[in-house]
């Protein structure tokens, strides 16, 4: 097993969950930044865990999907090929809170500078910028891309 000290900035993907022996786990969406844009390259999901009581309390009581975090810890590469790496978190800093509080029957996902609000009672997806500007409503999750593209075209044209 190889351990590498690491600092990762990313968005929380789902509500953090309690783990074994007083730990908490969560997935961190880490954006990939490249000089050349390649549409086949996506953000990376890093599974994180911590046993530090202060961090566990923060994760289970205050952190919600869409929060932007800086997680500092040790990236552990597991000996089994194909298994994902695991970040054992020693320090956690909230860089930005999700603009909309998450309720248990709703979900929020971030797409770069956009925040999407999914409600279990409807297929509609409300989309906002991370600054809170309303982008629009996609009639279903598959329509988010078209909605974002139309919004960006309006912004580039100087429209609202």
CORBEL-V248627 format. One record per helix or strand of 3 or more residues. SS is the DSSP state (H for helix, E for strand). FROM is the first residue (numbers start at 1). LEN is the number of residues. If there is no record, write none. Layout:
ss->(SS/SS)
from->(FROM/FROM)
len->(LEN/LEN)
This chain:
ss->(E/E/E/H/E/E/E/E/E/E/H)
from->(2/24/44/53/68/86/106/114/125/134/141)
len->(11/7/7/9/10/11/6/6/5/5/16)
